[in-house]
């Protein structure tokens, strides 16, 4: 397949899968999908290999999909027919916690038994069914576009095209690794979470230019815990590969081929490779810190491409209660971010969700769907760490509680985050009961600075 033909077909694939993602976001019911963009869409070949991803979505979801697609095709190979839809929220097969629902195949056939099962096991059935319908209907639209593309260019399927894309992507990634300095480089990040426990993530990044491979080993990291912040290996792999690829060759397509040369190991039973049935509902609290020790290791290899520690996990809140008329409500999760770490030649962006990339749900949306009022939402001036390049500022709206994100290369740490109720600091790892008029204040961390001032 020549380069011109490949580029034309590739542009078509990206257009199809991106259109699907945008359609899903526009018609979703829950604010975390519709407003924040907490989603991912990708295209797979019949062997379960991710061929193309949409130009939007979170790394944790997108790169987890690469693994989920392979799992689902392996399980259901040769047992699918038109009208089937494969759905899973198994954390160990897909994106790491039960809230994320993966839907594979584009054609939807309603199933009353499945609908009843889901309805009895979710707090917000209208929003969940609305999101599922959005996933399925956007998939149907993508299916129609893909079939039209194949007919337009005389393709029976996309298998030959996917071979070409994946093979070229893997070769280009291995060539990029071959140009790096060989050796094993170490990074470590420590942070405290609600309840006061200190989590330590250790990374050893081994670069083998001859093989064109990188191994990330998290041996020595904190063991899995009894709280729901444990991370499945899929999610660890997703943010590990994101960290490497964002520094190595971000211009290349992100697919099974470009991910293949990056290997990830975390000991079973560790917080980054927890074993069933470890609780995983809040896996993002730790999982979104995964890039931090990797970037610290890469600082010794490509210091001009990495960034200092940022605030890590987004600060999320979910509210349940009763309205004035006695009707119960459960809010969708809404999230706010701290500052990003500074880079070698650029300051860190303020109030930016890194590494997840989701947007903050607008306060107007939260106020419209829940009985919650916001007094203010503003930046925390000066919360970013000082340095040759200053870290981004956090938000003042309400998880790193005691220490701020570290600086890099002599930069200062960012300010620590704070969570207050009626002016009193809160660190409890439990549901909290609020009374009418109570004021909740989030002060998200600032990003670390980069370099000596």
C-alpha positions in Angstrom: 0.0 0.0 0.0 1.6 3.3 -1.1 1.9 6.3 1.2 -0.7 8.4 -0.5 -3.4 5.8 -0.4 -2.6 5.0 3.2 -2.8 8.7 4.2 -6.2 9.1 2.5 -7.6 6.0 4.3 -6.1 7.0 7.6 -7.7 10.4 7.4 -11.0 8.7 6.8 -10.6 6.4 9.8 -9.7 9.3 12.1 -12.7 11.3 10.8 -15.0 8.4 11.5 -13.9 7.6 15.0 -13.7 11.3 16.0 -17.2 11.9 14.7 -18.4 9.1 16.8 -16.7 10.5 19.9 -18.2 13.9 19.3 -21.6 12.4 18.7 -21.4 10.4 21.9 -20.4 13.5 23.9 -23.2 15.6 22.4 -26.0 13.2 23.1 -24.8 11.7 26.5 -27.0 12.3 29.5 -24.5 12.5 32.4 -22.5 15.7 32.9 -19.3 13.9 33.4 -19.5 12.6 29.8 -21.4 15.4 28.1 -19.6 18.4 29.8 -16.2 16.9 31.0 -15.6 14.6 28.0 -14.8 11.6 30.3 -14.9 9.1 27.4 -12.9 7.4 24.7 -13.7 5.9 21.3 -11.5 3.7 19.1 -11.7 1.5 16.1 -10.6 -2.2 16.2 -9.9 -4.8 13.5 -11.4 -8.3 13.7 -8.4 -9.5 15.7 -9.2 -7.0 18.5 -6.2 -4.6 17.7 -6.8 -0.9 18.2 -6.3 0.7 14.8 -7.3 4.3 15.4 -8.5 6.5 18.3 -10.6 9.6 18.3 -8.9 13.0 18.7 -10.6 13.4 22.1 -10.8 11.3 25.2 -8.7 10.5 28.2 -5.5 8.4 28.1 -6.7 6.2 30.9 -9.7 5.2 28.8 -8.1 5.2 25.4 -5.1 3.0 26.2 -7.3 0.8 28.4 -9.5 0.2 25.3 -6.5 -1.2 23.5 -6.4 -4.0 26.0 -10.2 -4.3 26.5 -10.8 -4.8 22.7 -8.3 -7.7 22.6 -9.9 -9.3 25.7 -13.5 -9.0 24.3 -12.6 -10.3 20.9 -10.7 -13.3 22.5 -13.7 -14.1 24.6 -16.4 -13.7 22.0 -14.5 -14.6 18.8 -16.7 -16.3 16.2 -19.8 -16.0 18.5 -21.1 -12.6 17.4 -23.8 -11.9 14.8 -25.5 -8.7 13.5 -27.5 -7.2 16.3 -25.1 -8.3 19.1 -23.6 -5.8 21.5 -20.8 -6.7 23.9 -20.8 -4.8 27.1 -18.5 -5.0 30.2 -17.7 -3.0 33.2 -15.3 -5.6 34.6 -12.4 -3.5 36.0 -9.8 -6.3 35.1 -11.0 -6.5 31.5 -11.3 -2.8 30.8 -10.8 0.6 32.3 -10.2 -0.2 36.0 -13.4 0.4 37.9 -17.1 -0.4 37.7 -18.3 3.0 36.7 -16.7 2.7 33.2 -18.9 0.8 30.8 -17.2 -0.5 27.6 -19.5 -1.1 24.6 -18.1 -3.1 21.6 -19.8 -3.4 18.2 -21.9 -0.8 16.5 -25.4 -2.3 16.2 -27.9 -2.2 19.0 -30.7 -4.7 19.7 -32.6 -3.9 22.9 -32.6 -6.6 25.5 -35.3 -6.3 28.2 -33.6 -8.6 30.6 -30.3 -6.7 30.4 -32.1 -3.4 30.8 -33.9 -4.6 34.0 -30.6 -5.9 35.4 -28.8 -2.6 34.8 -31.7 -0.5 36.1 -31.7 -2.3 39.4 -28.0 -1.9 39.9 -27.4 1.8 39.3 -28.3 4.9 41.3 -29.1 7.0 38.2 -30.8 4.7 35.6 -32.0 7.6 33.4 -28.5 8.9 33.0 -26.9 5.5 32.6 -29.4 4.4 29.9 -29.0 7.7 28.2 -25.2 7.3 28.1 -25.5 3.7 26.9 -27.9 4.8 24.1 -25.4 7.5 23.2 -22.6 4.9 23.0 -24.7 2.6 20.8 -26.2 5.2 18.5 -22.8 6.9 17.9 -21.4 3.4 17.2 -24.1 2.8 14.6 -23.2 6.1 12.9 -19.6 5.1 12.9 -20.5 1.7 11.4 -22.4 3.4 8.5 -19.4 5.7 7.8 -16.9 2.8 7.9 -19.0 0.7 5.5 -19.4 3.7 3.2 -15.6 4.2 3.2 -14.9 0.6 2.4 -17.3 0.7 -0.5 -15.9 4.0 -1.8 -12.3 2.6 -1.9 -13.2 -1.0 -2.9 -12.2 -2.6 0.4 -13.7 -5.8 1.6 -12.7 -5.0 5.2 -10.0 -3.1 7.0 -7.7 -6.0 7.8 -5.0 -5.1 5.2 -5.3 -1.4 6.2 -4.9 -2.2 9.9 -1.9 -4.3 9.2 -0.3 -1.4 7.4 -1.1 1.2 10.0 -0.1 -1.0 13.0 3.1 -2.2 11.4 4.3 1.2 10.4 3.4 2.6 13.8 5.3 -0.1 15.7 8.4 0.4 13.4 8.4 4.2 13.8 8.1 3.8 17.6 11.0 1.3 17.8 13.1 3.7 15.6 12.4 6.5 18.0 13.5 4.4 21.0 16.6 3.4 19.2 17.8 7.0 19.3 17.6 7.2 23.1 20.3 6.8 25.7 20.4 3.2 26.9 20.2 2.3 30.6 17.8 2.1 33.6 16.6 5.3 35.1 14.6 5.7 38.3 11.8 8.0 39.5 9.7 8.1 42.7 6.6 10.0 43.7 4.9 10.0 47.1 1.6 11.6 48.0 -1.0 11.3 50.6 -4.7 10.4 50.0 -7.9 10.9 51.9 -7.5 9.1 55.3 -3.8 10.1 55.5 -2.1 7.1 54.0 1.0 8.0 52.1 1.3 6.2 48.7 4.7 5.7 47.0 5.1 4.9 43.4 8.6 3.8 42.2 9.5 3.4 38.6 12.6 1.9 36.9 12.5 2.8 33.2 14.9 0.6 31.1 15.6 1.7 27.6 16.9 -0.9 25.2 17.8 0.9 21.9 18.9 -2.3 20.2 15.6 -4.0 20.7 13.7 -0.8 20.3 11.8 -1.4 23.6 11.2 0.3 26.9 10.3 -1.5 30.1 8.7 0.3 33.0 8.9 -1.6 36.3 7.0 -0.5 39.4 8.6 -2.9 41.8 8.8 -1.4 45.3 5.6 0.6 45.0 3.0 0.5 47.8 1.1 -2.8 48.2 -2.6 -2.9 47.5 -4.9 -1.4 50.2 -8.3 -2.0 51.7 -9.7 1.2 50.3 -10.9 1.7 46.8 -7.8 3.4 45.4 -6.3 0.2 44.0 -5.4 0.2 40.3 -5.7 -2.7 37.8 -2.8 -3.3 35.5 -4.8 -2.2 32.4 -5.1 1.3 33.9 -1.4 1.4 35.0 -0.4 0.3 31.5 -2.6 3.0 30.0 -1.1 5.9 31.8 2.5 4.4 31.6 2.3 4.2 27.8 0.8 7.7 27.7 3.7 9.1 29.7 6.3 7.5 27.4 4.5 8.3 24.1 3.8 12.0 25.0 7.6 12.5 25.4 8.9 10.1 22.8 6.7 10.5 19.6 3.4 12.2 20.3 2.9 13.0 16.6 2.5 9.2 15.7 -0.9 7.5 15.6 -1.8 5.9 19.0 -2.7 2.2 18.4 -1.7 -1.3 19.2 1.5 -1.0 17.1 2.8 2.2 18.7 2.1 0.8 22.2 3.7 -2.6 21.6 7.3 -1.7 22.2 6.4 -0.3 25.7 6.3 -3.0 28.3 4.8 -2.5 31.8 5.4 -4.6 34.9 4.0 -4.1 38.4 4.1 -6.9 41.0 0.8 -8.7 41.6 -0.7 -7.5 44.8 0.8 -4.1 44.5 -1.4 -0.9 44.4 -0.7 -0.7 40.6 -1.5 -4.4 39.9 -4.1 -5.2 42.4 -5.6 -8.7 42.6 -9.3 -9.5 42.6 -11.4 -8.7 44.6 -9.5 -5.6 45.7 -11.7 -2.5 45.8 -11.1 -0.2 42.8 -13.9 2.3 42.7 -11.6 5.3 43.1 -8.7 3.9 41.1 -8.0 7.3 39.5 -6.9 8.7 42.9 -3.6 6.7 42.5 -3.8 5.8 38.8 -3.5 9.4 37.6 -0.1 9.7 39.4 1.4 6.9 37.4 3.1 9.3 34.9 4.8 11.3 37.6 7.6 8.8 38.6 8.0 7.9 34.9 8.6 11.5 33.9 11.1 11.9 36.7 13.0 8.9 35.3 12.8 10.3 31.8 14.2 13.6 33.1 17.6 11.9 32.9 17.1 11.0 29.3 15.1 13.9 27.7 14.9 16.8 30.2 13.5 19.2 27.6 10.4 17.0 27.0 9.2 16.2 30.5 7.3 18.3 33.1 7.5 18.6 36.8 4.9 16.9 39.1 1.4 18.3 38.8 -1.6 17.9 41.1 -2.2 14.3 39.8 -5.7 13.0 40.3 -8.7 15.3 39.6 -10.6 16.3 42.7 -14.0 14.7 42.4 -17.2 15.0 44.4 -20.5 13.2 44.3 -23.5 14.4 46.3 -26.5 12.3 47.3 -29.5 13.5 49.2 -33.2 14.7 49.0 -34.6 17.7 47.3 -37.0 20.1 49.0 -39.9 18.0 47.7 -38.5 14.8 49.3 -37.3 13.3 46.0 -33.9 11.6 46.2 -31.1 12.7 43.9 -27.6 11.5 43.1 -25.2 13.8 41.3 -22.9 12.7 38.6 -19.3 13.1 39.7 -18.0 16.6 39.0 -14.3 17.3 39.1 -11.8 20.1 39.4 -8.1 20.1 38.8 -5.0 21.6 40.2 -2.1 23.1 38.3 0.2 21.3 35.9 3.9 21.0 36.5 6.2 23.4 34.6 8.2 22.3 31.6 11.8 23.2 30.6 10.7 26.2 28.5 7.1 26.8 29.4 5.2 27.5 32.6 2.7 25.0 33.8 -0.9 25.6 32.7 -3.3 26.5 35.6 -6.3 24.5 36.6 -5.6 21.9 34.0 -6.6 18.2 34.3 -3.3 16.4 33.6 -2.8 13.6 32.8 -6.5 12.8 32.3 -7.3 15.6 29.9 -11.0 15.9 31.0 -12.7 19.2 31.3 -14.2 20.5 34.6 -18.0 20.3 34.7 -19.2 23.9 34.6 -20.6 25.1 37.9 -23.7 26.2 36.1 -24.4 22.6 35.0 -23.9 21.3 38.5 -26.2 23.9 40.0 -28.8 23.1 37.3 -29.0 19.4 38.1 -28.4 19.3 41.9 -29.5 21.5 44.8 -25.9 22.9 45.2 -24.9 26.5 44.9 -21.4 27.8 44.3 -20.1 30.9 46.0 -17.0 31.1 43.9 -14.6 29.3 41.6 -11.3 31.0 41.0 -7.6 30.4 40.6 -5.3 30.2 43.7 -2.7 32.9 42.7 0.8 31.9 43.7 0.0 28.2 44.4 2.2 27.0 41.5 5.8 26.2 42.5 8.5 28.8 41.8 11.4 28.1 39.4 12.9 29.1 36.1 9.5 28.1 34.9 6.6 28.4 37.3 4.1 25.6 37.9 0.4 26.2 37.1 -1.9 27.5 39.8 -4.7 25.4 41.4 -8.4 26.2 41.8 -10.2 27.5 44.8 -13.6 25.7 44.7 -12.4 21.5 47.5 -5.6 13.8 46.8 -2.8 15.4 48.0 -3.5 16.9 51.4 -0.3 17.5 53.2 2.4 18.1 50.6 2.3 19.8 47.2 3.7 18.4 43.9 7.5 18.3 43.7 9.4 20.6 41.5 11.9 19.3 39.0 15.5 20.3 38.3 15.6 22.6 41.3 12.1 24.0 40.9 10.0 24.6 44.1 7.0 22.4 45.0 3.5 23.6 44.4 1.1 24.5 47.2 -0.7 21.5 48.9 -4.4 21.0 48.3 -7.0 21.6 51.0 -10.5 20.4 51.7 -12.7 22.4 54.1 -16.2 22.2 55.4 -17.4 25.4 57.1 -13.7 26.4 57.4 -12.6 23.2 59.1 -10.1 21.0 57.4 -11.4 17.5 56.6 -9.3 14.3 55.9 -11.9 11.6 56.7 -12.1 8.6 54.3 -15.8 8.2 54.4 -19.1 9.7 53.3 -19.9 13.0 54.9 -23.3 14.4 55.9 -23.9 18.0 55.0 -26.6 20.3 56.3 -28.4 23.1 54.4 -26.1 26.1 54.2 -22.8 24.2 54.8 -20.0 25.6 52.7 -17.5 23.2 51.0 -14.2 24.6 49.9 -11.8 22.8 47.5 -8.3 24.3 47.1 -6.6 22.1 44.5 -2.8 21.9 44.4 -0.5 24.0 42.4 2.0 22.4 39.9 5.7 22.0 40.7 8.2 24.5 39.2 10.9 23.5 36.8 14.6 24.6 37.1 16.5 26.9 39.4 15.2 30.5 39.3 
